[in-house]
């Protein structure tokens, strides 16, 4: 592709396709894939139980990390959810715990109504699409890229997605921030930014 405008148009067209494919997965298969991803996260990053972990509230058929973070909470992890405090600005993370009061945030995704602002040491990041170099396709707001770029200490960025969402490339641009680790229902791999595809 020749430039950012062409890439942006391609991404805009690709997003609804990927969302539709994800939502078309039967409930039983989605539950099986979620369980497989949870097991891979536990195996690939066992140290999460001792960290402050940022996660996301599931949206439009994404992997549901809530059973995982409930388990991490029971083992001593501190947990946090992203909050959009200003449009087109980096997100902040507010501490979360089970059964706390939540309020609707952007796109009506629940966010904590109270709790301290914290700095995650590890971050579970949803992948609408991704490539073998660790670059992600999100919903187009640029919030995670902005947030990761602005953090004074970069957390371990763990992209979470499904194999059906793997793309040959997302045509990364200078503002795109690659993930440190990508986990799907089939594998966990550390991307190699200088190679075309990576796998394990």
N, C-alpha and C positions, 0 to 999 in steps of 0.2 A: 504494500500500500504506500501511496505517495506522501501522505501527510496526515496531520492530526484530524482534519475535517473528515477525511475518508475513513480513518479508523473510528472516529466517533460515530459516524453513520452506520458502520458495520456493527459496532457494539450495540447501538440502539436497536438494530434489527435482530441481533442475536439474543438479547435478554428475554423477550417474550417467548421465544422458541425454547430456551432452556428452562424457563419457569413452567411452561406447559408440559414439557417432557417430565419434569420432576413431579408435578402434581398428578400426572397420569399413572404414577406407580401405585399399584394396589396397596392398601393399608398393611396387609400381612407382610408383603415384601419390604415395605418401608420400615416396619418394626424389625425385620430380620437384619436389614442393612444398618439400622441404628445400633442394634446390639453388637454387630460386628465392628462398627467404628468405635464404640465405647471400649470394647476389648482391645482394639489396636492402640487407642490413646493410652490406656492403662499400661500396656506393654511397652510402648515407645517412649513414654514420658512418665515413668513411675514417680519422679520427684515432684509432681504437681501437688501432691498432698501437703507438702511443706512450704508452698508458695502462696502469694497473692495472685489469684487467677481471674482474669477478666474473661467473661463469656458473653453469649448473646441469647436473647429470647427468640425461639424459633419462629420463622416467618415463611409462608408460602412453600411448605414442603421441605424446609431445611432439616438437616440432622438436628434432633432434639437433644441438647446437652444437659437437660435438667436432671435426669437420673444420675448422670456422671457427677454433676456438681453437688447433688445431694450427698452422694457417697464421699466426695472430697471434703465436704463440710464436716461430715461425721469423723473424718480422719485429721481434722485440724487445719484445713486450708481456709484462707480468707478469700472471699469471693466478691466480684464486682461486676456491675453491668454498665455498658456505655450509655451516656446521656448526651443528646444533642442540646447544647446550651445556647448555641447561636448558629443560624443557617450558614453553610459554607465555611465553618470554622472547625478546628479540631474538637473532637468529643472529649468529655471528661468521664471518669469512672467513679461510680458511687457504690459503696459497700452494699452487698446483698446477703441476706440470710433467709432460710426457709420460712414461709408464712408471713413475711413482712408485708407491709402495705405498699401497693403499687398503684401508679396512675398512668394513664395513656400518654405516650410520648409521640415522636414523629411516626407517621404511618400507623398510629394507634398501637404501636408496640409498647408493652408495659415497661415502665422504668421505676426504680425505687423512689418513694415519696419522702424518704428520710435517709439517714446514714451519712458516714464520713466520705469525703472525696479521697480516693486512694490512687496509688500508682501500681498497676499490675506488673508482676515480674514475668508472667506468661499470659498470652492472649489467644483465646480460641476465636478464630475469624471465619465467618461463613463464606463459602465459595459458591457463587452462582455458576461460574466457569473457571477453569484454571488450565495452565499449560505445564509442561515438564520442566520449565525453568523457574517455576515457583510463582509466576505472576497470576494474579486473580482478576476475574471479571466480577464486579459487584453490581449494585443496582443503579450506579451512575452518579451518586451524590459525591463520591470521592472522600467520604468521611474517614474510612480506615486509612487510606493513603496519607491524608492530611494529619491524622492523629499519630500514626507511627513516625512520620517525618518530624513532628513537633515534640515528641517525648524526649525529655532530657536523658533518660536511660532507656534504650530500646528494649522492650520485653521480647521474650522468645515468642515469635509470631507463628502460630500453628494454624494453618489453613485446613478447614474441615469441609469435605464435599463428597460427591458420589462419582464413581468412575464414568457414568454416563455423561458427566459434565466436563470431562477432559477434552481439551481442544488442542490442535497442533500448535497454535500460538494465539495469544490474545492481542498480538501486535503491541507489545509494551512500549510506553512512552516514558520520557524522563521523569514524570511525576509518579509513575507506578512503583510501588514498593513491593519487592518479592517476599514471599513467606520463607521462614527458616526451615519449616517442616510442613509437609502436606500429608494428611491422613484421609484415606477413603476406606470403603468397606473391604477393599482387596489388599491394600498395602499402606505402608508408611514410608515416605522417602524424603531425604534432604535434597532439595533441588540443586542443580549445578548450573548457575547462571550463564556460564560460558559455553554450554553445550545445548544442542537442540532439544533433546528429551532426556529425562532422567527417570530411573525406576529402581525398584529393589525387590 
